[in-house]
Amino acid sequence: MTWTPAGSEITESLGIWIAMLFVLLILGQYFGVTLTESTATVHSLRRRTIQWSNVQAIRVERFQGAQIVVIYEAGGRRTRLRAPITGFLCWDREFEEKFRTIGRWWLDHRGPDWTPVQLPGAQWSGPPVPDGNPFASPT
């Protein structure tokens, strides 16, 4: 039987946690969304392009103790943005402003042919917006 000091296990474990934190910090700078005239390009582990005309709503939701921005598409797909995000360990003082910017960008660029799509079984929290569209942005 071999004996190893507990200090080496703690050091190894701490080293792994520090390495993971460093990787997350490096990768974190690539997360977010780029807004163009016709699309929102979501930067995550995989890049994804969403046409504004296909977006039905942009909402703030709670996820694992944080507030995140979610894009809802006409086909029912939900895309959670990795940034902006605000929560206990990553408080973004400009979160609300960034959310409103994304929502305003969608409203301004979704096109004149955009129409709301009622998805079966879709339920939204909060009061309906003035135009009666339960999928519209709260901005």
Stockholm file with secondary structure:
# STOCKHOLM 1.0

chainA/1-139         MTWTPAGSEITESLGIWIAMLFVLLILGQYFGVTLTESTATVHSLRRRTIQWSNVQAIRVERFQGAQIVVIYEAGGRRTRLRAPITGFLCWDREFEEKFRTIGRWWLDHRGPDWTPVQLPGAQWSGPPVPDGNPFASPT
#=GR chainA/1-139 SS CCCCCHHHHHHHHHHHHHHHHHHHHHHHTTCEEEECSSEEEEESSSCEEEEGGGEEEEEEEEETTEEEEEEEETTSCEEEEEEEEECSSSCCTTHHHHHHHHHHHHHHHSCTTCCCCCCTTCCCSSCCCTTSCTTSCCC
#=GC SS_cons         CCCCCHHHHHHHHHHHHHHHHHHHHHHHTTCEEEECSSEEEEESSSCEEEEGGGEEEEEEEEETTEEEEEEEETTSCEEEEEEEEECSSSCCTTHHHHHHHHHHHHHHHSCTTCCCCCCTTCCCSSCCCTTSCTTSCCC
//
